[in-house]
Amino acid sequence: MIEIVGLTKRHGTKLAIGDVAFTVAPGRVTGFLGPNGAGKSSTLRILLGLDRADAGTALIGGRPYRKLRDPLRTVGSLLEGSGAHRSRTARAHLTWVARSNGIPKSRVGQVLAEVGLADVAGKRVGTFSLGMGQRLGLAAALLGEPEVLVLDEPINGLDPDGIRWIRRLLKEYAKGGRTVLLSSHLMSEMAETADDLVVISAGRVVTTGPLGEVTAGHASLEEAFFALTDPAGRLS
Ligand SMILES: Nc1ncnc2c1ncn2[C@@H]1O[C@H](COP(=O)(O)OP(=O)(O)OP(=O)(O)O)[C@@H](O)[C@H]1O
C-alpha cells in the first residue's frame, strides 16, 4: 500500500507538485498518468526518498522510505535507467546490489532469467541497448522480492515484445497481492496495463479511480484525459 497525502514540492518559485494525494492499493496495477512535466517524477522521487517534500507525506507500507529497515526488500524501483556502472557486467552489478542489501546471491540468477538477460549476464552494461538497460533496472527492482514496485516510465526503450512482456510481468506481480505503481505519459499503454489510474496534470491530481470509471463516457482514455485536463477544450 502506498499513501500520499498533501505532497507539495517547489523548485525555486516553480511549483512542481501541489497538494498531491492518492493511495495505491495492493493486488492491482496503478498507472500514474500525465504529460511531460506534470509532476510524476517529482512525486516518485519523494516517495523513494530521493528528494524532500516541502509539505505532505508519502508512505510505503505505513512508513516513509527513509524509515524502511530493508528498503529493497520492501520496495523495488526503476527510475531513469539501470543506474549500473558501464564497465560492470549485468551479473556483477546485481551481485553488488544484492550484497549491499542483504539479499541472497541466489536471487541474481533468478532475476536475470526473469527479465530475459541470462544469456548476456557476463556482458558489460556499457554495451547494452536502452531496452536491455531497462530490463536490468527491472531485475534490480525485483531482487528483494518486494511487496511494492514503483516504476518510472518502465517501457521507455522497449520494443513491442518487451512492452508485452513487462505488461504481463506487472499484472502477474499485482495478482499475487502486491502493489504496483507505474508512471507513463503513454495513454494507449496505460489503457492496456493499468487497473487503476491516477491522472496528474500541471502538478495537480485531476482524477483517480478504476480505469473503467475514469474512461466512462469517453471513447478512449485519451479522450478522457483531454476532457479532464482541459475541460474547455482549448488544446484541441
Ligand atoms: N530539479 C528541478 N529544478 C527545477 N525544476 C524542476 C526540477 N525537477 C522538476 N522540475 C519541474 O517540475 C515540473 C514537474 O517535473 P517532473 O519531472 O516531476 O514531471 P514529469 O511528469 O515526471 O515529466 P516527464 O514525463 O517529462 O518526466 C516540471 O515543470 C519541471 O520542469
The ligand as an SDF file (V2000), in Angstrom:
LIG
                    3D

 31 33  0  0  0  0  0  0  0  0999 V2000
   15.3470   19.9240  -10.2320 N   0  0  0  0  0  0  0  0  0  0  0  0
   14.4330   20.7190  -10.7780 C   0  0  0  0  0  0  0  0  0  0  0  0
   14.6360   22.0560  -10.8720 N   0  0  0  0  0  0  0  0  0  0  0  0
   13.7000   22.8850  -11.4170 C   0  0  0  0  0  0  0  0  0  0  0  0
   12.5140   22.4630  -11.8950 N   0  0  0  0  0  0  0  0  0  0  0  0
   12.2500   21.1510  -11.8340 C   0  0  0  0  0  0  0  0  0  0  0  0
   13.1820   20.2050  -11.2850 C   0  0  0  0  0  0  0  0  0  0  0  0
   12.6250   18.9700  -11.3440 N   0  0  0  0  0  0  0  0  0  0  0  0
   11.4070   19.1400  -11.9220 C   0  0  0  0  0  0  0  0  0  0  0  0
   11.2000   20.4350  -12.2100 N   0  0  0  0  0  0  0  0  0  0  0  0
    9.9640   20.9870  -12.8210 C   0  0  0  0  0  0  0  0  0  0  0  0
    8.8520   20.4710  -12.1000 O   0  0  0  0  0  0  0  0  0  0  0  0
    7.8030   20.1200  -13.0020 C   0  0  0  0  0  0  0  0  0  0  0  0
    7.4440   18.6550  -12.8340 C   0  0  0  0  0  0  0  0  0  0  0  0
    8.5110   17.8640  -13.3700 O   0  0  0  0  0  0  0  0  0  0  0  0
    8.5410   16.2770  -13.3220 P   0  0  0  0  0  0  0  0  0  0  0  0
    9.8780   15.8500  -13.8630 O   0  0  0  0  0  0  0  0  0  0  0  0
    8.1480   15.8200  -11.9920 O   0  0  0  0  0  0  0  0  0  0  0  0
    7.4040   15.8880  -14.3700 O   0  0  0  0  0  0  0  0  0  0  0  0
    7.1060   14.5060  -15.0680 P   0  0  0  0  0  0  0  0  0  0  0  0
    5.6250   14.3450  -15.0410 O   0  0  0  0  0  0  0  0  0  0  0  0
    7.9170   13.4390  -14.4760 O   0  0  0  0  0  0  0  0  0  0  0  0
    7.5570   14.7690  -16.5500 O   0  0  0  0  0  0  0  0  0  0  0  0
    8.3650   13.8240  -17.5760 P   0  0  0  0  0  0  0  0  0  0  0  0
    7.3710   12.8950  -18.1500 O   0  0  0  0  0  0  0  0  0  0  0  0
    8.8560   14.8490  -18.5710 O   0  0  0  0  0  0  0  0  0  0  0  0
    9.4730   13.1850  -16.8030 O   0  0  0  0  0  0  0  0  0  0  0  0
    8.2690   20.4860  -14.4010 C   0  0  0  0  0  0  0  0  0  0  0  0
    7.7900   21.7490  -14.7230 O   0  0  0  0  0  0  0  0  0  0  0  0
    9.7650   20.5100  -14.2580 C   0  0  0  0  0  0  0  0  0  0  0  0
   10.3300   21.4140  -15.1910 O   0  0  0  0  0  0  0  0  0  0  0  0
  1  2  1  0
  2  3  1  0
  2  7  2  0
  3  4  2  0
  4  5  1  0
  5  6  2  0
  6  7  1  0
  6 10  1  0
  7  8  1  0
  8  9  2  0
  9 10  1  0
 10 11  1  0
 11 12  1  0
 11 30  1  0
 12 13  1  0
 13 14  1  0
 13 28  1  0
 14 15  1  0
 15 16  1  0
 16 17  2  0
 16 18  1  0
 16 19  1  0
 19 20  1  0
 20 21  2  0
 20 22  1  0
 20 23  1  0
 23 24  1  0
 24 25  2  0
 24 26  1  0
 24 27  1  0
 28 29  1  0
 28 30  1  0
 30 31  1  0
M  END
$$$$
